[in-house]
Amino acid sequence: MRFGRKRRKLDLKVPSNDLSFGKLKHYQIGAQDLTFEDQELAQTYNHRNSLPGKQSPVKEAGSLKRLCSSRIAHGAECIMRYHIEATNSNWNIWRPVWHFILKYEKDTPAIFELFAEYFAQKDDFYCHRIPANWRNLDNYKRGVFIELNSINRKHRFETFYQHVSLSSLFSELHHLKFESLVVLSLQGIDLTKRNLCLNVLSSLRYLNVSHANVNDQMLKSWSISMKNGNLKNLCCLILSHNNLENVDCILDSPLQYFETEIVVKHPHWNKSTDTKLSVLSDGLKFRQIMGKEYCSSQIIMDYKVSNIEGSESLKKLWKSRSQSSNPSRQIFQYIRIADPEANTFSKRTKPRPQARAKKLDVKTFFDI
């Protein structure tokens, strides 16, 4: 006779909690240990697949190629690398698809990086769509900001909520498979509470860390990275409104421009007299400092991590980007100048042109 064991059903009740966008509720698990400190766990959102807008579908008309491209663009999230490679990366096939993706605002960071990997070098590969009437876009604030602040059609803008993972964001920028310049703004983000590792960003050219609680120790570690070659391409550094006592550690770095409230007296640095720099956005300020030709060779990845909560709308997210802090007269702008001693040395050691030897013959020999 077979006896069956009665299984005991464990009643594991899981509290039903609503996870807010970007945050997790925490539970006190160290109640018996007085030395234990509870910490709030931060949940990041999937920024790579976040749509920049929610454009309503449009019924397209025209040729069969146009209709097919439109249909593919509506399902842009399903496009994979092997789809593009199956067509031998033919830009004539994928150009209309990409234009429809921009039109429908399906250009997530992941989709943009996929198309840029294969077609970034094409002259007519545009990072954004700037329509004749951008008021028709769902994310109106995004369209306005892009039109007013684009350096060229190769200028890509991304704006993220404050709970984005900085480590994953930097890693993605480091592993981009196309040539790019990175303009990064962490303005208003408390960096003392974030894991910030800039050593992997070799393509970083411009960094805005104003109002970010940057201290002397952070700045010194960045200066070491710049001198060791990890951040050798960093040109511009915005350090205003931080807890800094001095900026001596960056004066001999490869930087070409920086902003701070600290008065600097150094033979290689002069105060800028350009009043327009204080009101320009990060991308336009970068072009003004480095020159238009410097920004025309590669795609510019203009990233900003906003201090807006994840529960806010996309319109408010992009609106926060256009609302920069008011310029202060206490902020000094310094531009690197050439070393005058190096120029003097080069002039002294410049070789003089040697006089050509005269050809002589027997008749003219005694005329010397």
VEXLUMTI-101787 format. One record per residue (C-alpha): x, y, z; residue in three letters; chain; residue number from 1. Coordinates in steps of 0.25 Angstrom, whole numbers, plus 5000, padded with zeros to 4 digits. Example, Ala and Ser with C-alpha at 12.3 -4.5 7.8 and 13.67 -1.06 7.14 Angstrom:
BEGIN
+------+-------+------+-----+---+-----+
! east ! north !   up !   r ! c !   k !
+------+-------+------+-----+---+-----+
! 5049 !  4982 ! 5031 ! ALA ! A !   1 !
! 5055 !  4996 ! 5029 ! SER ! A !   2 !
+------+-------+------+-----+---+-----+
END
This chain:
BEGIN
+------+-------+------+-----+---+-----+
! east ! north !   up !   r ! c !   k !
+------+-------+------+-----+---+-----+
! 5000 !  5000 ! 5000 ! MET ! A !   1 !
! 5006 !  5013 ! 4996 ! ARG ! A !   2 !
! 5005 !  5025 ! 5005 ! PHE ! A !   3 !
! 5006 !  5039 ! 4999 ! GLY ! A !   4 !
! 5013 !  5050 ! 5007 ! ARG ! A !   5 !
! 5005 !  5062 ! 5009 ! LYS ! A !   6 !
! 5012 !  5074 ! 5004 ! ARG ! A !   7 !
! 5012 !  5086 ! 5013 ! ARG ! A !   8 !
! 5010 !  5098 ! 5005 ! LYS ! A !   9 !
! 5018 !  5110 ! 5009 ! LEU ! A !  10 !
! 5011 !  5123 ! 5010 ! ASP ! A !  11 !
! 5021 !  5133 ! 5005 ! LEU ! A !  12 !
! 5014 !  5146 ! 5005 ! LYS ! A !  13 !
! 5021 !  5156 ! 4996 ! VAL ! A !  14 !
! 5016 !  5170 ! 4999 ! PRO ! A !  15 !
! 5010 !  5177 ! 4987 ! SER ! A !  16 !
! 5018 !  5190 ! 4985 ! ASN ! A !  17 !
! 5017 !  5199 ! 4973 ! ASP ! A !  18 !
! 5031 !  5202 ! 4968 ! LEU ! A !  19 !
! 5032 !  5216 ! 4965 ! SER ! A !  20 !
! 5039 !  5220 ! 4952 ! PHE ! A !  21 !
! 5054 !  5220 ! 4955 ! GLY ! A !  22 !
! 5053 !  5216 ! 4970 ! LYS ! A !  23 !
! 5051 !  5204 ! 4979 ! LEU ! A !  24 !
! 5045 !  5204 ! 4993 ! LYS ! A !  25 !
! 5054 !  5199 ! 5003 ! HIS ! A !  26 !
! 5052 !  5190 ! 5015 ! TYR ! A !  27 !
! 5059 !  5190 ! 5029 ! GLN ! A !  28 !
! 5067 !  5177 ! 5030 ! ILE ! A !  29 !
! 5077 !  5181 ! 5040 ! GLY ! A !  30 !
! 5067 !  5185 ! 5052 ! ALA ! A !  31 !
! 5075 !  5176 ! 5062 ! GLN ! A !  32 !
! 5088 !  5182 ! 5058 ! ASP ! A !  33 !
! 5089 !  5196 ! 5063 ! LEU ! A !  34 !
! 5102 !  5199 ! 5055 ! THR ! A !  35 !
! 5094 !  5195 ! 5042 ! PHE ! A !  36 !
! 5091 !  5206 ! 5033 ! GLU ! A !  37 !
! 5079 !  5204 ! 5023 ! ASP ! A !  38 !
! 5081 !  5210 ! 5009 ! GLN ! A !  39 !
! 5071 !  5213 ! 4998 ! GLU ! A !  40 !
! 5073 !  5204 ! 4986 ! LEU ! A !  41 !
! 5072 !  5212 ! 4973 ! ALA ! A !  42 !
! 5066 !  5205 ! 4961 ! GLN ! A !  43 !
! 5071 !  5210 ! 4947 ! THR ! A !  44 !
! 5062 !  5211 ! 4935 ! TYR ! A !  45 !
! 5064 !  5205 ! 4921 ! ASN ! A !  46 !
! 5070 !  5217 ! 4915 ! HIS ! A !  47 !
! 5074 !  5210 ! 4902 ! ARG ! A !  48 !
! 5060 !  5207 ! 4898 ! ASN ! A !  49 !
! 5053 !  5219 ! 4903 ! SER ! A !  50 !
! 5046 !  5226 ! 4892 ! LEU ! A !  51 !
! 5049 !  5241 ! 4891 ! PRO ! A !  52 !
! 5034 !  5244 ! 4887 ! GLY ! A !  53 !
! 5021 !  5237 ! 4884 ! LYS ! A !  54 !
! 5017 !  5242 ! 4870 ! GLN ! A !  55 !
! 5004 !  5237 ! 4865 ! SER ! A !  56 !
! 5004 !  5228 ! 4853 ! PRO ! A !  57 !
! 5002 !  5235 ! 4840 ! VAL ! A !  58 !
! 4996 !  5228 ! 4827 ! LYS ! A !  59 !
! 5007 !  5229 ! 4817 ! GLU ! A !  60 !
! 5005 !  5229 ! 4802 ! ALA ! A !  61 !
! 5014 !  5228 ! 4790 ! GLY ! A !  62 !
! 5023 !  5217 ! 4784 ! SER ! A !  63 !
! 5024 !  5203 ! 4789 ! LEU ! A !  64 !
! 5038 !  5206 ! 4794 ! LYS ! A !  65 !
! 5033 !  5217 ! 4802 ! ARG ! A !  66 !
! 5021 !  5209 ! 4808 ! LEU ! A !  67 !
! 5030 !  5198 ! 4812 ! CYS ! A !  68 !
! 5041 !  5207 ! 4818 ! SER ! A !  69 !
! 5030 !  5213 ! 4826 ! SER ! A !  70 !
! 5025 !  5200 ! 4831 ! ARG ! A !  71 !
! 5039 !  5195 ! 4835 ! ILE ! A !  72 !
! 5041 !  5209 ! 4843 ! ALA ! A !  73 !
! 5028 !  5206 ! 4851 ! HIS ! A !  74 !
! 5035 !  5193 ! 4856 ! GLY ! A !  75 !
! 5049 !  5199 ! 4858 ! ALA ! A !  76 !
! 5051 !  5193 ! 4871 ! GLU ! A !  77 !
! 5051 !  5179 ! 4864 ! CYS ! A !  78 !
! 5062 !  5183 ! 4854 ! ILE ! A !  79 !
! 5075 !  5175 ! 4857 ! MET ! A !  80 !
! 5089 !  5176 ! 4852 ! ARG ! A !  81 !
! 5088 !  5164 ! 4843 ! TYR ! A !  82 !
! 5076 !  5171 ! 4836 ! HIS ! A !  83 !
! 5085 !  5182 ! 4831 ! ILE ! A !  84 !
! 5097 !  5172 ! 4828 ! GLU ! A !  85 !
! 5087 !  5164 ! 4820 ! ALA ! A !  86 !
! 5086 !  5175 ! 4810 ! THR ! A !  87 !
! 5101 !  5177 ! 4810 ! ASN ! A !  88 !
! 5099 !  5190 ! 4818 ! SER ! A !  89 !
! 5093 !  5197 ! 4806 ! ASN ! A !  90 !
! 5090 !  5211 ! 4809 ! TRP ! A !  91 !
! 5080 !  5213 ! 4798 ! ASN ! A !  92 !
! 5071 !  5203 ! 4804 ! ILE ! A !  93 !
! 5072 !  5208 ! 4819 ! TRP ! A !  94 !
! 5072 !  5223 ! 4816 ! ARG ! A !  95 !
! 5057 !  5224 ! 4815 ! PRO ! A !  96 !
! 5055 !  5215 ! 4827 ! VAL ! A !  97 !
! 5064 !  5223 ! 4835 ! TRP ! A !  98 !
! 5057 !  5236 ! 4831 ! HIS ! A !  99 !
! 5044 !  5230 ! 4835 ! PHE ! A ! 100 !
! 5049 !  5226 ! 4848 ! ILE ! A ! 101 !
! 5053 !  5240 ! 4851 ! LEU ! A ! 102 !
! 5040 !  5245 ! 4846 ! LYS ! A ! 103 !
! 5032 !  5235 ! 4855 ! TYR ! A ! 104 !
! 5042 !  5238 ! 4867 ! GLU ! A ! 105 !
! 5046 !  5224 ! 4868 ! LYS ! A ! 106 !
! 5060 !  5227 ! 4869 ! ASP ! A ! 107 !
! 5064 !  5221 ! 4883 ! THR ! A ! 108 !
! 5079 !  5222 ! 4887 ! PRO ! A ! 109 !
! 5080 !  5207 ! 4883 ! ALA ! A ! 110 !
! 5074 !  5209 ! 4869 ! ILE ! A ! 111 !
! 5082 !  5221 ! 4866 ! PHE ! A ! 112 !
! 5095 !  5214 ! 4870 ! GLU ! A ! 113 !
! 5091 !  5203 ! 4861 ! LEU ! A ! 114 !
! 5089 !  5211 ! 4849 ! PHE ! A ! 115 !
! 5101 !  5220 ! 4852 ! ALA ! A ! 116 !
! 5110 !  5208 ! 4853 ! GLU ! A ! 117 !
! 5108 !  5205 ! 4838 ! TYR ! A ! 118 !
! 5104 !  5219 ! 4832 ! PHE ! A ! 119 !
! 5111 !  5230 ! 4841 ! ALA ! A ! 120 !
! 5121 !  5233 ! 4830 ! GLN ! A ! 121 !
! 5110 !  5236 ! 4820 ! LYS ! A ! 122 !
! 5108 !  5250 ! 4816 ! ASP ! A ! 123 !
! 5093 !  5250 ! 4817 ! ASP ! A ! 124 !
! 5092 !  5242 ! 4830 ! PHE ! A ! 125 !
! 5085 !  5252 ! 4839 ! TYR ! A ! 126 !
! 5085 !  5250 ! 4854 ! CYS ! A ! 127 !
! 5071 !  5257 ! 4856 ! HIS ! A ! 128 !
! 5060 !  5261 ! 4847 ! ARG ! A ! 129 !
! 5058 !  5276 ! 4847 ! ILE ! A ! 130 !
! 5044 !  5278 ! 4840 ! PRO ! A ! 131 !
! 5039 !  5290 ! 4833 ! ALA ! A ! 132 !
! 5029 !  5291 ! 4844 ! ASN ! A ! 133 !
! 5034 !  5285 ! 4857 ! TRP ! A ! 134 !
! 5022 !  5289 ! 4865 ! ARG ! A ! 135 !
! 5015 !  5276 ! 4859 ! ASN ! A ! 136 !
! 5025 !  5267 ! 4867 ! LEU ! A ! 137 !
! 5019 !  5261 ! 4879 ! ASP ! A ! 138 !
! 5031 !  5265 ! 4888 ! ASN ! A ! 139 !
! 5031 !  5280 ! 4885 ! TYR ! A ! 140 !
! 5042 !  5284 ! 4894 ! LYS ! A ! 141 !
! 5051 !  5274 ! 4888 ! ARG ! A ! 142 !
! 5049 !  5279 ! 4874 ! GLY ! A ! 143 !
! 5051 !  5293 ! 4878 ! VAL ! A ! 144 !
! 5064 !  5290 ! 4886 ! PHE ! A ! 145 !
! 5070 !  5282 ! 4875 ! ILE ! A ! 146 !
! 5067 !  5293 ! 4864 ! GLU ! A ! 147 !
! 5073 !  5304 ! 4873 ! LEU ! A ! 148 !
! 5085 !  5297 ! 4878 ! ASN ! A ! 149 !
! 5090 !  5288 ! 4866 ! SER ! A ! 150 !
! 5104 !  5290 ! 4862 ! ILE ! A ! 151 !
! 5102 !  5282 ! 4849 ! ASN ! A ! 152 !
! 5093 !  5270 ! 4844 ! ARG ! A ! 153 !
! 5103 !  5261 ! 4851 ! LYS ! A ! 154 !
! 5100 !  5266 ! 4865 ! HIS ! A ! 155 !
! 5093 !  5256 ! 4873 ! ARG ! A ! 156 !
! 5085 !  5260 ! 4886 ! PHE ! A ! 157 !
! 5081 !  5251 ! 4897 ! GLU ! A ! 158 !
! 5075 !  5255 ! 4911 ! THR ! A ! 159 !
! 5073 !  5245 ! 4922 ! PHE ! A ! 160 !
! 5066 !  5245 ! 4935 ! TYR ! A ! 161 !
! 5075 !  5246 ! 4948 ! GLN ! A ! 162 !
! 5074 !  5231 ! 4951 ! HIS ! A ! 163 !
! 5081 !  5226 ! 4939 ! VAL ! A ! 164 !
! 5093 !  5217 ! 4942 ! SER ! A ! 165 !
! 5105 !  5226 ! 4939 ! LEU ! A ! 166 !
! 5115 !  5213 ! 4939 ! SER ! A ! 167 !
! 5106 !  5207 ! 4928 ! SER ! A ! 168 !
! 5105 !  5220 ! 4920 ! LEU ! A ! 169 !
! 5120 !  5222 ! 4920 ! PHE ! A ! 170 !
! 5123 !  5208 ! 4916 ! SER ! A ! 171 !
! 5113 !  5210 ! 4904 ! GLU ! A ! 172 !
! 5120 !  5222 ! 4900 ! LEU ! A ! 173 !
! 5133 !  5216 ! 4901 ! HIS ! A ! 174 !
! 5129 !  5204 ! 4892 ! HIS ! A ! 175 !
! 5123 !  5212 ! 4881 ! LEU ! A ! 176 !
! 5127 !  5206 ! 4867 ! LYS ! A ! 177 !
! 5127 !  5219 ! 4860 ! PHE ! A ! 178 !
! 5136 !  5232 ! 4862 ! GLU ! A ! 179 !
! 5130 !  5242 ! 4871 ! SER ! A ! 180 !
! 5133 !  5254 ! 4880 ! LEU ! A ! 181 !
! 5126 !  5253 ! 4894 ! VAL ! A ! 182 !
! 5120 !  5266 ! 4900 ! VAL ! A ! 183 !
! 5115 !  5262 ! 4914 ! LEU ! A ! 184 !
! 5107 !  5270 ! 4924 ! SER ! A ! 185 !
! 5105 !  5265 ! 4939 ! LEU ! A ! 186 !
! 5100 !  5279 ! 4943 ! GLN ! A ! 187 !
! 5093 !  5279 ! 4956 ! GLY ! A ! 188 !
! 5095 !  5264 ! 4959 ! ILE ! A ! 189 !
! 5101 !  5261 ! 4973 ! ASP ! A ! 190 !
! 5114 !  5253 ! 4969 ! LEU ! A ! 191 !
! 5117 !  5250 ! 4983 ! THR ! A ! 192 !
! 5106 !  5240 ! 4983 ! LYS ! A ! 193 !
! 5109 !  5234 ! 4969 ! ARG ! A ! 194 !
! 5119 !  5224 ! 4964 ! ASN ! A ! 195 !
! 5127 !  5233 ! 4954 ! LEU ! A ! 196 !
! 5138 !  5227 ! 4946 ! CYS ! A ! 197 !
! 5142 !  5236 ! 4935 ! LEU ! A ! 198 !
! 5155 !  5228 ! 4931 ! ASN ! A ! 199 !
! 5148 !  5219 ! 4921 ! VAL ! A ! 200 !
! 5143 !  5232 ! 4913 ! LEU ! A ! 201 !
! 5155 !  5234 ! 4904 ! SER ! A ! 202 !
! 5145 !  5241 ! 4894 ! SER ! A ! 203 !
! 5141 !  5251 ! 4904 ! LEU ! A ! 204 !
! 5144 !  5266 ! 4900 ! ARG ! A ! 205 !
! 5135 !  5274 ! 4908 ! TYR ! A ! 206 !
! 5130 !  5272 ! 4923 ! LEU ! A ! 207 !
! 5120 !  5281 ! 4930 ! ASN ! A ! 208 !
! 5120 !  5277 ! 4945 ! VAL ! A ! 209 !
! 5115 !  5291 ! 4951 ! SER ! A ! 210 !
! 5106 !  5290 ! 4963 ! HIS ! A ! 211 !
! 5111 !  5275 ! 4965 ! ALA ! A ! 212 !
! 5118 !  5276 ! 4978 ! ASN ! A ! 213 !
! 5132 !  5273 ! 4972 ! VAL ! A ! 214 !
! 5143 !  5274 ! 4982 ! ASN ! A ! 215 !
! 5158 !  5275 ! 4982 ! ASP ! A ! 216 !
! 5160 !  5260 ! 4982 ! GLN ! A ! 217 !
! 5151 !  5257 ! 4970 ! MET ! A ! 218 !
! 5158 !  5268 ! 4962 ! LEU ! A ! 219 !
! 5172 !  5263 ! 4965 ! LYS ! A ! 220 !
! 5168 !  5249 ! 4961 ! SER ! A ! 221 !
! 5163 !  5255 ! 4948 ! TRP ! A ! 222 !
! 5176 !  5263 ! 4946 ! SER ! A ! 223 !
! 5184 !  5250 ! 4948 ! ILE ! A ! 224 !
! 5175 !  5243 ! 4937 ! SER ! A ! 225 !
! 5177 !  5254 ! 4927 ! MET ! A ! 226 !
! 5192 !  5254 ! 4929 ! LYS ! A ! 227 !
! 5193 !  5239 ! 4929 ! ASN ! A ! 228 !
! 5186 !  5239 ! 4915 ! GLY ! A ! 229 !
! 5172 !  5233 ! 4919 ! ASN ! A ! 230 !
! 5165 !  5247 ! 4918 ! LEU ! A ! 231 !
! 5176 !  5253 ! 4908 ! LYS ! A ! 232 !
! 5165 !  5258 ! 4899 ! ASN ! A ! 233 !
! 5157 !  5266 ! 4909 ! LEU ! A ! 234 !
! 5158 !  5280 ! 4905 ! CYS ! A ! 235 !
! 5147 !  5288 ! 4913 ! CYS ! A ! 236 !
! 5143 !  5286 ! 4928 ! LEU ! A ! 237 !
! 5132 !  5294 ! 4934 ! ILE ! A ! 238 !
! 5135 !  5294 ! 4949 ! LEU ! A ! 239 !
! 5126 !  5306 ! 4954 ! SER ! A ! 240 !
! 5118 !  5305 ! 4967 ! HIS ! A ! 241 !
! 5126 !  5294 ! 4974 ! ASN ! A ! 242 !
! 5133 !  5292 ! 4987 ! ASN ! A ! 243 !
! 5147 !  5294 ! 4982 ! LEU ! A ! 244 !
! 5159 !  5301 ! 4989 ! GLU ! A ! 245 !
! 5168 !  5302 ! 4977 ! ASN ! A ! 246 !
! 5170 !  5297 ! 4963 ! VAL ! A ! 247 !
! 5185 !  5297 ! 4962 ! ASP ! A ! 248 !
! 5185 !  5282 ! 4958 ! CYS ! A ! 249 !
! 5178 !  5284 ! 4945 ! ILE ! A ! 250 !
! 5187 !  5296 ! 4940 ! LEU ! A ! 251 !
! 5197 !  5287 ! 4934 ! ASP ! A ! 252 !
! 5187 !  5278 ! 4928 ! SER ! A ! 253 !
! 5184 !  5277 ! 4913 ! PRO ! A ! 254 !
! 5171 !  5285 ! 4916 ! LEU ! A ! 255 !
! 5168 !  5297 ! 4906 ! GLN ! A ! 256 !
! 5157 !  5304 ! 4914 ! TYR ! A ! 257 !
! 5151 !  5303 ! 4928 ! PHE ! A ! 258 !
! 5141 !  5311 ! 4937 ! GLU ! A ! 259 !
! 5142 !  5314 ! 4952 ! THR ! A ! 260 !
! 5140 !  5324 ! 4963 ! GLU ! A ! 261 !
! 5155 !  5323 ! 4967 ! ILE ! A ! 262 !
! 5164 !  5334 ! 4962 ! VAL ! A ! 263 !
! 5176 !  5328 ! 4954 ! VAL ! A ! 264 !
! 5189 !  5335 ! 4951 ! LYS ! A ! 265 !
! 5197 !  5326 ! 4942 ! HIS ! A ! 266 !
! 5206 !  5329 ! 4930 ! PRO ! A ! 267 !
! 5198 !  5319 ! 4921 ! HIS ! A ! 268 !
! 5184 !  5324 ! 4924 ! TRP ! A ! 269 !
! 5177 !  5336 ! 4921 ! ASN ! A ! 270 !
! 5163 !  5341 ! 4925 ! LYS ! A ! 271 !
! 5153 !  5341 ! 4913 ! SER ! A ! 272 !
! 5146 !  5353 ! 4909 ! THR ! A ! 273 !
! 5136 !  5347 ! 4901 ! ASP ! A ! 274 !
! 5123 !  5350 ! 4908 ! THR ! A ! 275 !
! 5115 !  5340 ! 4899 ! LYS ! A ! 276 !
! 5121 !  5328 ! 4905 ! LEU ! A ! 277 !
! 5113 !  5330 ! 4918 ! SER ! A ! 278 !
! 5099 !  5328 ! 4911 ! VAL ! A ! 279 !
! 5102 !  5317 ! 4901 ! LEU ! A ! 280 !
! 5098 !  5303 ! 4902 ! SER ! A ! 281 !
! 5109 !  5293 ! 4904 ! ASP ! A ! 282 !
! 5110 !  5288 ! 4890 ! GLY ! A ! 283 !
! 5110 !  5302 ! 4884 ! LEU ! A ! 284 !
! 5120 !  5307 ! 4895 ! LYS ! A ! 285 !
! 5129 !  5295 ! 4891 ! PHE ! A ! 286 !
! 5128 !  5299 ! 4876 ! ARG ! A ! 287 !
! 5131 !  5314 ! 4880 ! GLN ! A ! 288 !
! 5144 !  5310 ! 4888 ! ILE ! A ! 289 !
! 5150 !  5299 ! 4879 ! MET ! A ! 290 !
! 5145 !  5304 ! 4865 ! GLY ! A ! 291 !
! 5135 !  5300 ! 4854 ! LYS ! A ! 292 !
! 5145 !  5291 ! 4847 ! GLU ! A ! 293 !
! 5148 !  5283 ! 4860 ! TYR ! A ! 294 !
! 5134 !  5279 ! 4861 ! CYS ! A ! 295 !
! 5131 !  5275 ! 4846 ! SER ! A ! 296 !
! 5139 !  5263 ! 4845 ! SER ! A ! 297 !
! 5131 !  5253 ! 4854 ! GLN ! A ! 298 !
! 5118 !  5251 ! 4860 ! ILE ! A ! 299 !
! 5116 !  5259 ! 4873 ! ILE ! A ! 300 !
! 5109 !  5251 ! 4884 ! MET ! A ! 301 !
! 5103 !  5262 ! 4893 ! ASP ! A ! 302 !
! 5098 !  5255 ! 4906 ! TYR ! A ! 303 !
! 5092 !  5261 ! 4918 ! LYS ! A ! 304 !
! 5087 !  5255 ! 4931 ! VAL ! A ! 305 !
! 5076 !  5263 ! 4936 ! SER ! A ! 306 !
! 5072 !  5265 ! 4951 ! ASN ! A ! 307 !
! 5058 !  5262 ! 4947 ! ILE ! A ! 308 !
! 5051 !  5250 ! 4953 ! GLU ! A ! 309 !
! 5047 !  5238 ! 4945 ! GLY ! A ! 310 !
! 5032 !  5240 ! 4948 ! SER ! A ! 311 !
! 5032 !  5254 ! 4940 ! GLU ! A ! 312 !
! 5028 !  5255 ! 4925 ! SER ! A ! 313 !
! 5038 !  5255 ! 4914 ! LEU ! A ! 314 !
! 5034 !  5270 ! 4911 ! LYS ! A ! 315 !
! 5038 !  5274 ! 4925 ! LYS ! A ! 316 !
! 5051 !  5266 ! 4923 ! LEU ! A ! 317 !
! 5055 !  5274 ! 4910 ! TRP ! A ! 318 !
! 5050 !  5287 ! 4916 ! LYS ! A ! 319 !
! 5060 !  5285 ! 4928 ! SER ! A ! 320 !
! 5071 !  5284 ! 4918 ! ARG ! A ! 321 !
! 5068 !  5298 ! 4911 ! SER ! A ! 322 !
! 5067 !  5304 ! 4925 ! GLN ! A ! 323 !
! 5081 !  5306 ! 4929 ! SER ! A ! 324 !
! 5086 !  5314 ! 4941 ! SER ! A ! 325 !
! 5087 !  5329 ! 4940 ! ASN ! A ! 326 !
! 5101 !  5334 ! 4937 ! PRO ! A ! 327 !
! 5108 !  5339 ! 4949 ! SER ! A ! 328 !
! 5119 !  5350 ! 4949 ! ARG ! A ! 329 !
! 5127 !  5343 ! 4959 ! GLN ! A ! 330 !
! 5130 !  5332 ! 4949 ! ILE ! A ! 331 !
! 5143 !  5333 ! 4942 ! PHE ! A ! 332 !
! 5146 !  5327 ! 4928 ! GLN ! A ! 333 !
! 5160 !  5323 ! 4925 ! TYR ! A ! 334 !
! 5166 !  5320 ! 4912 ! ILE ! A ! 335 !
! 5180 !  5314 ! 4910 ! ARG ! A ! 336 !
! 5190 !  5322 ! 4903 ! ILE ! A ! 337 !
! 5203 !  5318 ! 4896 ! ALA ! A ! 338 !
! 5216 !  5317 ! 4904 ! ASP ! A ! 339 !
! 5223 !  5330 ! 4900 ! PRO ! A ! 340 !
! 5237 !  5324 ! 4904 ! GLU ! A ! 341 !
! 5235 !  5312 ! 4895 ! ALA ! A ! 342 !
! 5232 !  5322 ! 4883 ! ASN ! A ! 343 !
! 5245 !  5330 ! 4887 ! THR ! A ! 344 !
! 5253 !  5317 ! 4887 ! PHE ! A ! 345 !
! 5248 !  5313 ! 4874 ! SER ! A ! 346 !
! 5251 !  5326 ! 4868 ! LYS ! A ! 347 !
! 5266 !  5325 ! 4873 ! ARG ! A ! 348 !
! 5268 !  5311 ! 4868 ! THR ! A ! 349 !
! 5263 !  5314 ! 4855 ! LYS ! A ! 350 !
! 5274 !  5311 ! 4845 ! PRO ! A ! 351 !
! 5278 !  5321 ! 4835 ! ARG ! A ! 352 !
! 5278 !  5319 ! 4820 ! PRO ! A ! 353 !
! 5292 !  5316 ! 4815 ! GLN ! A ! 354 !
! 5297 !  5324 ! 4803 ! ALA ! A ! 355 !
! 5298 !  5317 ! 4790 ! ARG ! A ! 356 !
! 5312 !  5314 ! 4786 ! ALA ! A ! 357 !
! 5317 !  5321 ! 4773 ! LYS ! A ! 358 !
! 5322 !  5314 ! 4761 ! LYS ! A ! 359 !
! 5335 !  5318 ! 4757 ! LEU ! A ! 360 !
! 5343 !  5315 ! 4744 ! ASP ! A ! 361 !
! 5358 !  5318 ! 4740 ! VAL ! A ! 362 !
! 5354 !  5332 ! 4734 ! LYS ! A ! 363 !
! 5347 !  5337 ! 4747 ! THR ! A ! 364 !
! 5356 !  5331 ! 4757 ! PHE ! A ! 365 !
! 5366 !  5343 ! 4758 ! PHE ! A ! 366 !
! 5354 !  5353 ! 4758 ! ASP ! A ! 367 !
! 5351 !  5348 ! 4773 ! ILE ! A ! 368 !
+------+-------+------+-----+---+-----+
END
